[in-house]
Amino acid sequence: MKPTMTKSPRRISVGAPLLALALGLWLALAPESGLAAAETRSSTQQVLKLTGGRRVKAAWIQGTDQDQKTMFFDTKDGVVQQLPFSGTSPLLTQDGRRIVVTAGKAGTERKVMMYDTETKNVTELAKGPGNAVMALWQDPKTKRDWVYVNDCGDKGESWDVPAGKIYRFPIDKPEARELFWERTSSHIYLMISADGTRACLEPTWSNIGQLSLVYDAQGKCDQDKSVFKPIGGGCFPSLAPDNSYRMFRLEGDHRAISMTDADGANPRKVDVTGMLTEAQKANNTWLTRWSTDPRYLTIVAPAGANAQIWMGRFDEGATKIEEWARVSPEKGPQCWQSQAWIEPAPGGQSTPSKK
């Protein structure tokens, strides 16, 4: 499918050598998001410190329910930009190059849009009902990227609306669409392990479980042999992007996540309010999501009109958050769903824990 070319996204430079920017003054010609260049630069410094200098790309939704924008940030140039289409649930491919987003209204206007972060090209991958983006997964054998979607019906993607069957298609061949899963009542917040043998999802609101997946000779999910296992209550389940099969879900009070190792072993709670200031301690957090690296997650905090995107680093045993970094600039409209891509470390080594 040939990409559809669009105008270049609006950008906010954070490298301009102006003293006013260094002091955090508003950039007079900034885009509608009204982000301060100095605050964006501060975010870049925080994020690179968190990852030990490894490059990060992050995508998130920003704005009100009536005016949501898809935002993208790259530590390589320290720029926050608004993508040339609005949407929800932005996800990055395993190589960090492409962002896939649910765009358009539910029903016939629903679209799956893709943005290439290097070429700036935009591609419409799919259109019509049943195209709410849930997950991306790269097959380790073929290195092919798959897009997982479902049908949220005419009411859109509200948390209390049952979602339909899960389908998937190759990112390079959207017409090769196939049924993936339909054995539970509803399907949201899907994430898949690196080897594809485990997945988490929320089949009904506040009831979370894990799938043990089996594939047939053609590489399709064998639903008769695959098994769904309930894990417990909570919100926003997330599965580690490696093969540890660790999974977490946000606790009901939205102040901690319940973390388990493979198959629900070694349950523990991990606080996720360490980034809040004293003035924000009465608030909570939400919309947790594991990044493409098992040591990092993104989260929205504090919940409410002044919410921002944060990235946290787990310790090696995923027992606590060692450190936080703010991803979105400090000034700007409320932030929503997010995901981050972290540049793989040389030799596959993780960022060292703090001593």
Secondary structure as UniProt FT lines:
FT   STRAND          10..12
FT   HELIX           19..22
FT   TURN            23..24
FT   TURN            28..29
FT   TURN            32..33
FT   HELIX           37..50
FT   TURN            51..53
FT   STRAND          56..64
FT   TURN            65..66
FT   STRAND          67..74
FT   TURN            75..78
FT   STRAND          79..82
FT   STRAND          88..92
FT   TURN            94..95
FT   STRAND          98..103
FT   HELIX           107..109
FT   STRAND          111..116
FT   TURN            117..119
FT   STRAND          122..127
FT   STRAND          132..138
FT   TURN            140..142
FT   STRAND          145..150
FT   TURN            154..157
FT   TURN            159..160
FT   STRAND          166..170
FT   TURN            171..172
FT   TURN            174..175
FT   STRAND          178..181
FT   STRAND          188..192
FT   TURN            194..195
FT   STRAND          198..204
FT   TURN            205..206
FT   STRAND          207..212
FT   TURN            217..218
FT   TURN            223..225
FT   STRAND          227..232
FT   STRAND          235..239
FT   STRAND          247..250
FT   TURN            252..253
FT   STRAND          256..260
FT   HELIX           262..264
FT   STRAND          268..271
FT   TURN            274..275
FT   HELIX           278..280
FT   TURN            281..282
FT   STRAND          286..290
FT   TURN            294..295
FT   STRAND          296..301
FT   TURN            305..306
FT   STRAND          308..314
FT   TURN            316..317
FT   STRAND          321..326
FT   STRAND          335..342
FT   HELIX           346..348
//
